[in-house]
Amino acid sequence: MRFLRRSESSDPATATVDDSAVTDADGAEGGPARSHTTPGKGRATPKRRDAEGKRRGPAPPPPRTQREASKLAKANRPSKEDRRAASLERRRRMDAGDDRVLLPRDRGKVRAHIRDVVDSRPHVIGLFLPLAALVLVAALIQNPVLQQYVTLFTFLMLLVMVVEGTLLGYQVLKKAREKFPDEEIKGLGTGWYAFSRATQPRRMRVPKPRVARGADV
């Protein structure tokens, strides 16, 4: 009993402090308690992979037969209009000399310079296709005299073309090596590329000529 009386008489301040602490924690006059935490959404945040999987849906099953594979390929094939538009765009870029769509033999600044040199002047080699058409017509006519003259003319033209093509190859190779001294330029490949470019009619060349005839290249 003496111990109890000592506790009651010695702890009034403690009791007061405890009562104020309880009042502050529970709120005045039994009001609701104040909370400093953000309430949750009530559900877990889904992972990005799961969310995209639900949005995209399950992957379709693979085809089991050749017929199903053909149907799937036909369904995923671009339409005729899209293919035509893509072909026209690719042709336009090739005519403009875009390296991303050109054939490997036409790519690079060295080949572009060779084309400029060839396109800057007229060539007798450009008559190769008309000459071949003339030989074909003479063969169909079955006239011995005409065929004799056409054969002689064709022989002389081919001789001139070989000489011009050889000179053109040397000139193009020399200019290309002077303009690009750090590049490895092969003589035979460069000469043949220039010769084949010169045999084509100017309007049929791909890429299209970007210099006019008579230009200083």
Secondary structure as UniProt FT lines:
FT   HELIX           2..10
FT   HELIX           12..26
FT   HELIX           28..30
FT   HELIX           48..56
FT   HELIX           66..76
FT   HELIX           80..96
FT   TURN            99..101
FT   HELIX           104..106
FT   HELIX           109..119
FT   HELIX           124..127
FT   HELIX           128..141
FT   HELIX           144..179
FT   TURN            181..182
FT   HELIX           187..199
FT   HELIX           202..204
FT   TURN            213..214
//
